[in-house]
């Protein structure tokens, strides 16, 4: 069966892409002289990473074939194994093109997404069992906690092991980001079950309520603890100069993701609001991920060496960039349609 394509999830992926672009432009198009607003913008827009990684797991169960009790285990493993390998390869190609000064085998968000998809294959079969969901969630929690416990040791150990550090603990390291994918997988599977039973909207409402409680708990903790650095990277794990949510930040990051999934479904799939441009960004997120690097980093930052150290100018240039990416996404989808039509076998009878 075909995947149950939900425009709300495409739109949310598009929103995550916008956050990611803001994160990159805030670091590559603004100088530190723009002050704490620049710093906090870069920090808050890191929610893009949480959304992207969470949606990797949440969207895996959308295929009815994947969730079928009699699904072909070999076929499912091959399907997701090849998908994961393709995304890993895309990440390595991105390294070669965009970051020639780094070893091409360096880890990145695409490599972590690909590894996560492969790592989810056993969980896909476990979730067919009654015990599957609690076990997968327990594994996710345990993986994250063991990373937290191991963090001081990793800080000391990784500098002496540069290859392992560069491959497995660089940008969005698989450990501990895979646990977020597993959480998304369990929740996505549960939502598909609820939709089949006619309670899908209630399930999302419960997700939103849980997410809201997580966000409230985050602010309550900071108020109680009088956190001096509420919106700063210093409160989280920083390993190999890259960010990993820690402690109360986990409540914020996960809570916002849960709320946004429910809100996007309500706005796009229930109220039918016109957000086609967001859907285009979401459906073409992978090629646009490549393309925006060429514009934001290579062209504007490195070749032209431009800075937009005025908030109005910065906002206008970001809007212009988004318009370009939306039209680029449209062109990409049109090209895919042309290729698909040409590959479709002709229905005309062959001439004798």
C-alpha positions as CSV (number, residue, x, y, z in Angstrom):
1,X,0.0,0.0,0.0
2,X,1.1,3.6,-0.5
3,X,2.2,5.8,2.3
4,X,-0.5,7.9,3.9
5,X,0.8,11.3,2.9
6,X,-0.3,13.9,5.3
7,X,0.2,17.5,4.2
8,X,0.4,18.7,7.8
9,X,3.6,16.7,8.4
10,X,5.1,18.1,5.1
11,X,4.1,21.6,6.3
12,X,5.8,21.0,9.7
13,X,8.9,19.7,8.0
14,X,8.8,22.9,5.9
15,X,8.6,25.0,9.1
16,X,11.6,23.1,10.5
17,X,13.5,23.9,7.4
18,X,12.7,27.6,7.9
19,X,14.0,27.4,11.5
20,X,17.2,25.7,10.3
21,X,17.7,28.5,7.7
22,X,17.3,31.1,10.4
23,X,19.8,29.3,12.5
24,X,22.3,29.2,9.7
25,X,21.8,32.8,8.6
26,X,22.0,34.1,12.2
27,X,25.5,32.5,12.4
28,X,26.7,33.2,8.9
29,X,25.0,36.5,7.9
30,X,25.3,38.3,11.3
31,X,28.3,39.4,13.2
32,X,28.6,39.0,17.0
33,X,28.2,42.7,17.2
34,X,24.5,42.2,16.8
35,X,24.5,41.3,20.5
36,X,22.5,38.8,22.6
37,X,19.5,38.9,20.2
38,X,21.6,37.1,17.6
39,X,22.8,34.6,20.2
40,X,19.3,33.8,21.5
41,X,18.0,33.6,17.9
42,X,20.6,31.0,17.1
43,X,19.8,29.1,20.3
44,X,16.0,29.0,19.9
45,X,16.1,28.1,16.2
46,X,18.0,24.9,17.2
47,X,14.5,23.5,17.7
48,X,14.8,22.8,13.9
49,X,17.1,19.9,14.8
50,X,14.6,18.5,17.3
51,X,11.7,18.7,14.8
52,X,13.7,17.1,11.9
53,X,15.0,14.2,14.0
54,X,11.6,13.7,15.7
55,X,9.7,13.6,12.4
56,X,12.1,10.9,11.1
57,X,10.7,8.5,13.6
58,X,7.1,9.8,13.6
59,X,6.7,9.4,9.8
60,X,8.1,5.9,9.5
61,X,4.9,4.1,10.5
62,X,2.8,6.1,7.9
63,X,3.1,3.2,5.5
64,X,0.3,0.7,6.1
65,X,2.6,-1.9,4.5
66,X,5.2,-1.3,7.2
67,X,2.7,-1.8,10.0
68,X,0.9,-4.8,8.6
69,X,1.1,-7.9,10.9
70,X,2.2,-10.1,8.0
71,X,4.7,-7.7,6.6
72,X,7.7,-9.1,4.8
73,X,10.5,-8.7,7.3
74,X,13.2,-8.9,4.6
75,X,11.4,-6.4,2.4
76,X,10.9,-3.9,5.2
77,X,14.5,-4.2,6.3
78,X,15.7,-3.7,2.7
79,X,13.4,-0.8,2.2
80,X,14.5,1.2,5.2
81,X,18.1,-0.1,5.1
82,X,18.5,1.3,1.5
83,X,16.7,4.5,2.5
84,X,19.1,5.1,5.4
85,X,22.1,4.3,3.3
86,X,21.0,6.8,0.6
87,X,20.7,9.6,3.2
88,X,24.1,8.7,4.7
89,X,25.6,8.9,1.2
90,X,23.9,12.3,0.6
91,X,25.5,13.6,3.8
92,X,28.9,12.4,2.7
93,X,28.4,14.2,-0.7
94,X,27.4,17.4,1.1
95,X,30.6,17.2,3.1
96,X,32.6,16.9,-0.1
97,X,30.9,19.9,-1.7
98,X,30.4,22.3,1.1
99,X,33.1,21.5,3.7
100,X,36.2,20.4,1.8
101,X,38.4,21.5,4.7
102,X,36.8,18.8,6.9
103,X,37.3,15.0,6.4
104,X,34.5,13.8,4.1
105,X,33.6,11.1,6.6
106,X,32.7,13.6,9.2
107,X,29.3,13.1,10.9
108,X,26.4,15.3,10.1
109,X,22.7,15.6,10.5
110,X,22.0,13.6,7.3
111,X,24.3,10.8,8.4
112,X,22.5,10.7,11.8
113,X,19.1,10.6,10.1
114,X,20.3,7.7,7.9
115,X,21.8,5.8,10.8
116,X,18.6,6.4,12.8
117,X,16.4,4.9,10.1
118,X,18.5,1.8,10.0
119,X,18.5,1.6,13.8
120,X,14.7,1.8,13.8
121,X,14.2,-1.4,11.8
122,X,14.2,-3.8,14.8
123,X,11.9,-1.3,16.6
124,X,9.4,-1.5,13.7
125,X,9.0,-5.2,14.3
126,X,9.0,-4.9,18.1
127,X,6.1,-2.4,17.9
128,X,3.8,-5.1,16.5
129,X,3.9,-6.7,19.9
130,X,2.0,-5.5,23.0
131,X,5.2,-5.1,24.8
132,X,6.9,-3.2,22.0
133,X,6.1,0.4,22.8
134,X,7.2,0.4,26.4
135,X,10.4,-1.5,25.6
136,X,11.3,0.9,22.7
137,X,10.6,3.9,25.0
138,X,12.7,2.3,27.7
139,X,15.6,1.8,25.3
140,X,15.3,5.4,24.2
141,X,15.4,6.7,27.7
142,X,18.3,4.4,28.7
143,X,20.3,5.5,25.7
144,X,19.9,9.1,26.5
145,X,20.7,8.6,30.2
146,X,23.8,6.6,29.5
147,X,25.0,9.4,27.3
148,X,24.5,11.9,30.1
149,X,26.3,9.7,32.5
150,X,29.2,9.2,30.0
151,X,29.5,12.8,29.0
152,X,32.3,13.8,31.4
153,X,34.3,10.7,30.2
154,X,33.6,11.4,26.5
155,X,34.9,15.0,26.9
156,X,38.2,13.6,28.1
157,X,38.4,10.6,25.8
158,X,37.4,12.0,22.4
159,X,40.3,14.4,21.9
160,X,42.7,11.5,21.9
161,X,40.5,9.6,19.3
162,X,39.9,12.1,16.5
163,X,38.6,9.7,13.9
164,X,35.9,8.3,16.2
165,X,35.2,11.8,17.4
166,X,34.7,13.1,13.8
167,X,32.6,10.3,12.6
168,X,30.3,9.4,15.6
169,X,30.4,12.5,17.8
170,X,30.4,15.5,15.5
171,X,27.3,17.3,14.3
172,X,24.1,15.8,15.8
173,X,25.8,12.6,17.0
174,X,23.7,9.4,16.6
175,X,24.2,8.9,20.4
176,X,22.2,10.5,21.9
177,X,20.0,11.8,19.0
178,X,18.7,8.3,18.0
179,X,16.5,8.1,21.2
180,X,14.5,11.1,19.9
181,X,13.8,9.2,16.7
182,X,12.7,6.2,18.7
183,X,10.3,8.4,20.8
184,X,8.9,9.8,17.5
185,X,8.5,6.2,16.1
186,X,6.5,5.1,19.1
187,X,4.2,8.1,19.0
188,X,3.8,7.9,15.2
189,X,2.9,4.2,15.5
190,X,0.4,5.0,18.2
191,X,-1.2,7.7,16.1
192,X,-1.7,5.4,13.1
193,X,-3.4,2.8,15.4
194,X,-5.6,5.6,16.8
195,X,-6.5,6.8,13.3
196,X,-7.6,3.3,12.3
197,X,-9.8,3.2,15.4
198,X,-11.3,6.7,14.6
199,X,-9.6,8.4,17.6
200,X,-6.7,10.0,15.8
201,X,-7.7,13.6,16.7
202,X,-8.1,12.7,20.4
203,X,-4.6,11.1,20.3
204,X,-3.1,14.3,18.9
205,X,-5.0,16.3,21.5
206,X,-3.4,14.2,24.2
207,X,0.0,14.6,22.6
208,X,-0.5,18.4,22.6
209,X,-1.5,18.3,26.2
210,X,1.6,16.3,27.1
211,X,3.7,18.7,25.1
212,X,2.2,21.7,26.9
213,X,2.9,20.2,30.3
214,X,6.5,19.6,29.2
215,X,6.8,23.3,28.3
216,X,5.2,24.4,31.5
217,X,7.5,22.1,33.5
218,X,10.5,23.7,31.7
219,X,9.5,27.2,32.7
220,X,8.5,26.1,36.2
221,X,11.9,24.4,36.6
222,X,13.8,27.5,35.5
223,X,11.7,29.7,37.8
224,X,12.2,27.4,40.8
225,X,15.9,26.9,40.0
226,X,16.4,30.6,39.1
227,X,18.3,29.5,36.0
228,X,20.8,32.3,35.2
229,X,21.3,31.2,31.6
230,X,17.9,30.2,30.4
231,X,18.3,30.6,26.6
232,X,22.0,29.8,26.3
233,X,24.1,26.9,25.0
234,X,26.0,26.8,28.3
235,X,23.1,25.1,30.1
236,X,23.2,22.1,27.7
237,X,25.7,19.5,26.5
238,X,28.4,20.8,24.2
239,X,30.4,18.0,22.6
240,X,32.8,18.6,19.8
241,X,31.5,22.2,19.6
242,X,27.9,21.0,18.9
243,X,24.7,21.3,20.9
244,X,22.8,18.5,22.6
245,X,19.8,19.3,24.8
246,X,20.2,18.6,28.5
247,X,18.0,18.4,31.5
248,X,15.1,20.8,31.4
249,X,15.9,21.7,27.8
250,X,14.8,18.2,26.8
251,X,11.3,19.1,28.2
252,X,11.3,22.3,26.1
253,X,12.5,20.7,22.9
254,X,10.2,17.6,23.1
255,X,7.2,19.6,24.3
256,X,7.4,22.1,21.5
257,X,7.7,19.3,18.9
258,X,4.6,17.5,20.3
259,X,2.6,20.7,20.3
260,X,3.6,21.6,16.8
261,X,2.7,18.2,15.4
262,X,-0.9,18.6,16.7
263,X,-1.1,22.3,15.7
264,X,0.0,21.6,12.2
265,X,-2.5,18.8,11.8
266,X,-5.3,21.0,13.1
267,X,-4.4,24.0,10.8
268,X,-3.5,22.1,7.6
269,X,-5.6,18.8,7.7
270,X,-8.6,19.9,9.7
271,X,-9.1,23.6,9.0
272,X,-7.6,23.2,5.4
273,X,-5.6,26.5,5.6
274,X,-3.6,27.3,2.5
275,X,0.0,26.7,3.3
276,X,1.1,25.2,0.0
277,X,4.4,27.0,0.1
278,X,5.2,25.3,3.5
279,X,4.2,21.9,2.0
280,X,6.5,22.5,-0.9
281,X,9.4,23.3,1.4
282,X,8.7,20.1,3.4
283,X,8.4,17.8,0.4
284,X,11.7,19.1,-1.0
285,X,13.5,19.5,2.3
286,X,16.5,17.3,1.3
287,X,17.4,19.0,-2.0
288,X,16.7,22.4,-0.4
289,X,19.0,21.5,2.4
290,X,21.8,21.2,-0.1
291,X,20.7,24.3,-2.1
292,X,20.4,26.6,0.8
293,X,24.0,25.8,1.9
294,X,25.2,26.9,-1.5
295,X,23.4,30.2,-1.2
296,X,23.8,31.0,2.5
297,X,27.3,29.8,3.1
298,X,29.2,29.5,-0.2
299,X,27.7,32.4,-2.2
300,X,26.8,35.0,0.4
301,X,29.2,34.3,3.2
302,X,32.3,32.9,1.5
303,X,32.3,34.4,-2.0
304,X,30.6,37.7,-1.6
305,X,31.5,38.0,2.1
306,X,28.3,39.9,2.8
307,X,26.9,40.6,6.3
308,X,23.4,42.0,7.0
309,X,24.0,43.6,10.3
310,X,20.6,45.4,10.5
311,X,17.6,43.5,11.7
312,X,15.3,44.9,9.0
313,X,17.8,44.1,6.3
314,X,18.4,40.6,7.8
315,X,14.6,39.9,7.8
316,X,14.1,41.0,4.2
317,X,17.1,39.0,2.9
318,X,15.7,35.9,4.7
319,X,12.3,36.4,3.2
320,X,13.9,36.8,-0.3
321,X,15.8,33.5,0.3
322,X,12.6,31.7,1.3
323,X,10.9,32.9,-1.9
324,X,13.8,31.6,-4.0
325,X,13.7,28.2,-2.2
326,X,9.9,27.8,-2.6
327,X,10.2,28.3,-6.4
328,X,13.3,26.0,-6.4
329,X,11.1,23.4,-4.6
330,X,8.3,23.8,-7.1
331,X,10.8,23.3,-10.0
332,X,12.2,20.2,-8.3
333,X,8.7,18.7,-7.9
334,X,7.8,19.5,-11.5
335,X,11.0,17.8,-12.6
336,X,10.2,14.7,-10.6
337,X,6.8,14.6,-12.2
338,X,8.3,14.7,-15.7
339,X,10.7,12.0,-14.9
340,X,7.9,9.9,-13.3
341,X,5.7,10.3,-16.4
342,X,8.5,9.3,-18.8
343,X,9.4,6.2,-16.8
344,X,5.7,5.1,-16.7
345,X,5.2,2.2,-19.2
346,X,3.1,3.1,-22.2
347,X,-0.5,1.7,-22.2
348,X,-0.6,1.6,-26.0
349,X,-0.6,-1.8,-27.6
350,X,2.7,-2.5,-29.4
351,X,2.6,-2.4,-33.2
352,X,3.0,-5.7,-34.9
